[in-house]
């Protein structure tokens, strides 16, 4: 892990802020593995987990309420001092577009070169469908984590126009200005929120898929019991 603050232009401290967004319906070990891989590869000082209010690329509404999804995130990252749960998208009406979240952070004083938006290779494969693509890539560095079933090469092949922006995180320099797309090879656990909901609907345990505190909260509040396998 790098020093908490680095020297930027003019001797001003410069932090590296990681963002991991998602529906988190519920959060699971795959999400946490992705955050850890990004932090280790790029020396991120802080990672904010951002539950979506209205995920634009999901055909169905989240099964758990915003309150419970935020609570699950907070429970999952408890004890990790560099992780924070953020309600920036839950407080905003309408679709939860990444471009709006990044714009809000810029208005808060963060530079694009300080922000590292973390996503799985499966999500990156669909990035051409995102709002304001490709200009959204100028608003932050993007960190693409290998996921079971979607290799980095396969994801990159879906967007050949971005080939010149791709950098492998190991040994790649992070520029003080400008943004890049970093590829991170990592072993992340093969878990999905869909699988978790299906197990819960069938009355099966999920202890191997989520942190213990998350499992306890889900069981205590009877979340996902009646949502079927979706």
N, C-alpha and C positions, 0 to 999 in steps of 0.2 A: 504494500500500500504506500502511495506517495505521501509526502508531507501534506498536512491538512490544507494548507494554502500554498500556492505557487506564486512567484513573482510575475506579474503581467507588465504591460507597457507602463512606463513612468514609475516603476516600483510599486504599483498598486497590487494588493493581493488578488489572486485569481483562483476561484474554486471551480471544480468540475462537478456539475450537477447532472445526475442520471434521472431519467423519467421512465417509469414502467406503467403504461396505461393498459386498461382492459376492463371487461365487464366484471371479472373476479366473481363469478357466479357458480361456485365459490373459488377463492384463491387456493392454490395447491403447490406442491413441491416443484412442479415444472416452472412455475413463475419464480419461485425463490431461487431455483438453480440458475435461471437466466440472469437474474439480478446479480447473483454472486459471480457468475462468469464475466459479466460486463465490468463489474467493479474491479475484479482481479486483473483483467486484461488492460484496462484503461485508467486505473488508479482513480476511480471516482470517489469524491469526498462525501457525497450524500446521494441517496437514491430515494425519490419520492414515488410511492405507489399511488396511482390515480384511478380510482374506480370511475367508470363512465356513467353518466346520467342516462343518456339515450344513445347507445352504440349504433352508429349509422350503417355498419356492415353486418348487423345481426338481424335476421328476419323477424325474430320473436323478442318480446320484451324480456328483460331479466326475470328469473323466477323468484329471486329473493329481493326484498325491498332495498332501497338505497341505504337505509339505516343499517340493515343487517350486513350488506356487502362491505360497507365501510368498517363495521365492527369486526368482521372476519379478517380484513386486511390488518387492522390494528393488532388483533390477537396473533396473527401469523408472524408479524415482524417484532413482536415484543422481545426486548433483550438485545436488539440489534441497534446500537446507538447511531449508526449512520443511515438507518432506514427511517422514513417517515410516511405516514398516511396523509394524503392530500385530498381535500374535498373540492378542489378548484373546479372540477367538472360537475360535481353533484350540485353545486350552487348556481350553475348556469342552465338556463332553460334551453330547450331545443336540442338538436343533434350534437353529440360530443365530438366535434371535429378537432383533430390534432392541431390544425393551423390556428384555431382560436386559443387553444391552451398555450401554444408557443408564443403567440402574439401577446398574451397576458403576461407571460414571464419576461418578455422583452420590455414591456411597459413597467415592469417591476424592477428593471435595472440589469437583468441578465443579458449578456451578449450571446449571439448565436453560437459562437465558438466555444462557449462555456457549457452549453447544454448538450446532453447525450441522450437521445431518445432510443430506448431499448425495445426491440421487438423480435419475435421469432422469425425464422426463415420462412415459415408457412405464411405469416402475415406479410412479410416483405415481398413475397411472390405476387401479392395482389396490390402492391403499392401504387401501381398505375391507375387504380380506380379511386384513389384518395382525393379528397377535395383539394383543389389548387396544386395538384401534381403537375409538373415537377418542382414548382417554386417552393413548395413546402419544405423541400430538402435544403433550401438556403436558410431556413429559420433555426436549424440545429444540426449537430452531427447526428447521424443515425447509426445505431449499433445493432447488427443483425446476428442473432445467436442461432447456431445450428439446432434443429429440432428433429426428434425421431420422425422419420417418414419424409422429411424435406431437407435435403442437403443444401449447403451454401451455394454450390455450383448450380443446382437445379433452380434455386430461387433467383440467382443472378441471371440465369438464362432467360427468365420471363421478362426482364427489363434490360435488353441489350443496350439501350440508349444510355444507361447509367454506368456502363463498363469503365469509363474513364474516371469515375468518382470513387470506385471501390478500392479499399485498402484492407489488407489483412492486419488485424489488430496487433499480432505479435511482431514487435520490432518497428511498427509504423509510428512515424512522428505525428504528434497532434499539433496542428498549426494554431498560432495565436489568433489569427484571423481567417475567415473563410470556414467552410464546413466540409466534412467528408462523410463517406459511408464506410464504416468499419465492419469487417467480417470476423466473427469470433467462433472458432471451432471449440466446441465444448460438449461434454457429456451431460445432457439434461434428462431428468427422469421422464419416461413416457407416460404422462398423466394428462388427462383432459377433464375439464369441468363437466362435459357431457357424460363421461364415464362415471364420475362421482355421483351425479344426479341419478343415473341409472341404478347404481348400487344402492343408493339410499331408498329409491322407490321400491326396490326389491327386498329391502330390509337387511342388506348386507353391510358389513363393516367397511370403513374407509380409512382406518388408522394408518395404512401404508401409503396413502395418497395425500394427506394433509397433516399439518402440525396438530398435536394433541389438543391444544386449546381451541383450534378451529373445529375439530370434530366434536368437542364437548358443546360448543355453542350451537352447532347445527342440530345436534341431538336434543339439547335442552329446549330449543325453540321450534322443533319439529319442522325444520326447513326441508324443502324438496320432497317431502313424503308423498305428495299427490301430483307430482309433475310428470310422471311416467318416465320414459327413457330419453326425453328431448333435452 
